[in-house]
Structure formats: C-alpha cells, structure tokens
C-alpha cells in the first residue's frame, strides 16, 4: 500500500511550525500495513482520520493508495473536508 501526503498538509504543518516527523512516520508505517485501522468519517468506509498531538488528519483509501489530504486542529470549529 502506498501512502501519499497532500501538499496542503505539509503547508499547514509548516505555517504553524509543527514538527511531527517521527509520529507521522509511525502512522504512515501503520497505514501501509492496515489502512482501515483508524476511525471512519461520515459513514464512509474509505474516508478515515487519526489524531497526533491535537491535530486531526483526514485520509482517503483509493485503489491501493492512501491519501492524507486534510488536517486541522482538534479544537477548531472547521470540518474535515477529505476530497
């Protein structure tokens, strides 16, 4: 299973000066082995999310590729909008 991180996620982490490289590497290695291990968003089995240090990351499983495409602070009022 291939894991792709969207550019907007990198920009969000960079703009907010958040360093999660080791935790993100661990999660990516888990996603490669079992992409459906995290909680579902919006009753869709292919759209899921995980939380690292108060940041909620949304991802989508699409034809053997896991796309981490959205992130937000957990205490934020905005909704996750995975493609």
VEXTI-935360 format. One line per field, with one value per residue: residue in one letter; y negated, z, x of N, C-alpha, C in turn; residue number from 1. Coordinates in steps of 0.001 Angstrom, whole numbers. Last residue first. Example, Ala and Ser with C-alpha at 12.3 -4.5 7.8 and 13.67 -1.06 7.14 Angstrom:
<recs>
residu	[S A]
npy	[2250 5690]
npz	[7080 7800]
npx	[12850 13190]
capy	[1060 4500]
capz	[7140 7800]
capx	[13670 12300]
cpy	[-30 3300]
cpz	[7870 7800]
cpx	[12900 13200]
num	[2 1]
</recs>
This chain:
<recs>
residu	[X X X X X X X X X X X X X X X X X X X X X X X X X X X X X X X X X X X X X X X X X X X X X X X X X X X X X X X X X X X X X X X X X X X X X X X X X X X X X X X X X X X]
npy	[-15047 -15890 -18099 -18573 -21835 -24196 -24801 -23137 -21309 -19963 -21591 -19555 -18318 -16157 -13914 -11199 -8484 -5360 -3153 -1149 -2810 -4861 -6195 -9265 -11123 -13836 -14493 -16775 -17419 -16683 -14643 -13235 -11168 -10218 -9033 -8143 -6724 -4282 -3977 -6532 -7999 -10246 -8550 -6000 -5528 -3123 -925 -548 16 1652 1038 -1685 -2667 -2267 -4093 -6440 -6530 -6928 -9382 -11020 -10956 -12201 -14782 -17003 -20235 -23210 -25886 -26570 -26217 -23414 -22282 -23341 -22243 -19492 -19607 -20420 -18231 -14994 -12069 -8673 -5358 -2169 1177]
npz	[131 3364 5394 8718 9701 12297 14924 16730 18333 16554 13563 10588 7254 4404 3062 2457 743 -126 -2715 -3631 -4374 -1736 1275 2796 5910 8103 11296 13849 16485 19039 18466 15954 14915 11834 9707 6453 3945 3271 4489 5727 7823 8433 8971 11179 12742 11517 9930 7196 6356 7466 6379 5925 8414 9868 8556 9225 11989 11969 10652 12514 14625 13351 12544 13475 14306 13194 12235 10672 8154 8196 8341 5958 4027 4297 3482 835 -479 921 920 316 503 -854 0]
npx	[-11419 -12242 -12499 -13472 -14645 -13807 -13292 -10638 -9421 -7718 -6735 -6493 -6001 -6093 -5075 -3392 -4333 -3256 -4044 -5699 -8038 -7953 -8819 -7993 -7850 -7184 -5976 -5947 -3844 -3068 -1056 -2848 -5501 -7125 -9823 -11292 -13097 -14122 -16581 -18480 -19634 -17954 -14964 -13669 -10423 -7956 -7362 -7188 -4582 -2084 477 419 -330 2030 3690 2306 2766 5570 5764 4465 6285 8500 7409 6126 6171 4817 4360 2274 3362 3878 1334 229 1960 1382 -1311 -1120 9 -751 1039 401 1374 575 846]
capy	[-15093 -14979 -18034 -17914 -20411 -23806 -24631 -24080 -22266 -19264 -21467 -20711 -18329 -17283 -15121 -12063 -9894 -6118 -4334 -773 -1884 -4858 -4991 -8529 -10429 -13053 -14271 -15728 -17722 -17705 -15868 -13290 -12372 -9907 -10071 -7927 -8018 -4678 -3080 -6028 -6698 -10382 -9865 -6393 -5787 -4330 -774 -745 -1337 1777 2407 -802 -2764 -1527 -2672 -6026 -6365 -5763 -8192 -10821 -10422 -10836 -13846 -15704 -19173 -21978 -25475 -26585 -27544 -24376 -21988 -23583 -23692 -19988 -19129 -21309 -19425 -16150 -13196 -9974 -6479 -3408 0]
capz	[-1252 2529 4055 7803 9462 10908 14536 15722 18974 17121 14994 11321 8681 5162 2296 3612 514 994 -2318 -3161 -5279 -3118 674 1936 4763 7345 9898 13242 15074 18891 19240 16516 15646 13019 10296 7862 4460 2644 4892 4508 7444 7606 8903 9953 12776 12215 11376 7780 6150 7692 6740 4851 7301 10236 8523 7819 11486 12628 10075 11206 14836 13869 11599 13793 13924 13924 12856 12112 8535 8093 9389 7258 4211 4558 4829 1792 -260 102 1755 -271 1264 -973 0]
capx	[-11925 -11473 -13081 -12539 -14863 -13917 -14699 -11112 -10324 -8864 -6582 -7000 -5696 -6613 -5380 -3621 -4049 -3797 -3285 -4375 -7338 -8413 -8248 -8890 -7269 -8151 -5616 -6765 -4112 -4092 -784 -1496 -5103 -6337 -8977 -10974 -12665 -12859 -15504 -17861 -20188 -19170 -15604 -14373 -11865 -8384 -7271 -8513 -5109 -3516 117 872 -1274 816 4051 2400 1406 4986 6408 3862 4946 8616 8009 5542 7101 4547 5623 2024 2887 4977 2307 -411 1885 2728 -979 -1792 827 -1091 625 727 812 1338 0]
cpy	[-14257 -14906 -17186 -17783 -19865 -22294 -24173 -23792 -23319 -20244 -20841 -20504 -19617 -17175 -16309 -13458 -10671 -7566 -5012 -1939 -1586 -3961 -4869 -7324 -9600 -12388 -13403 -15646 -16515 -18140 -16992 -14646 -12201 -11222 -9520 -9063 -7909 -6025 -3492 -5225 -6164 -9057 -9720 -7810 -6315 -4578 -1984 -665 -1599 407 2603 640 -1857 -1532 -1802 -4547 -5890 -5491 -6921 -9603 -10127 -10200 -12412 -14589 -17838 -20889 -24256 -26108 -27662 -25765 -23015 -23373 -24051 -21496 -19612 -20895 -20357 -17367 -14414 -11068 -7786 -4512 -1239]
cpz	[-1394 1177 3150 6444 8561 10793 13101 15387 18009 17712 15566 12790 9296 6606 3101 3046 1774 805 -1160 -2772 -4860 -3971 -727 1353 4041 6170 9244 11753 14465 17472 18988 17187 16182 13634 11492 8399 5970 3140 4336 4902 6105 7043 8009 10095 11445 12008 12157 9301 6807 7557 6857 5117 6139 9096 8919 7718 10036 12103 10664 10504 13499 14074 12126 12991 14422 13399 13760 12920 10041 8560 9380 8386 5557 4823 5210 3238 780 484 860 666 668 -199 0]
cpx	[-13141 -12172 -12201 -13215 -13768 -14060 -14859 -12580 -10849 -9876 -7853 -6684 -6216 -6176 -5883 -3818 -4410 -3363 -4013 -3486 -5906 -7528 -8835 -8147 -8317 -7459 -6687 -6438 -4812 -4384 -1786 -1343 -3687 -5872 -8212 -10110 -12506 -12332 -14143 -16629 -19675 -19684 -16838 -14925 -12406 -9880 -7770 -8503 -6467 -4174 -1393 463 -882 -195 2859 2780 1429 3580 5817 4472 4259 7244 8060 6207 6549 5479 5447 3236 2681 4549 3444 591 1262 2721 415 -1505 205 -243 436 207 1329 615 891]
num	[83 82 81 80 79 78 77 76 75 74 73 72 71 70 69 68 67 66 65 64 63 62 61 60 59 58 57 56 55 54 53 52 51 50 49 48 47 46 45 44 43 42 41 40 39 38 37 36 35 34 33 32 31 30 29 28 27 26 25 24 23 22 21 20 19 18 17 16 15 14 13 12 11 10 9 8 7 6 5 4 3 2 1]
</recs>
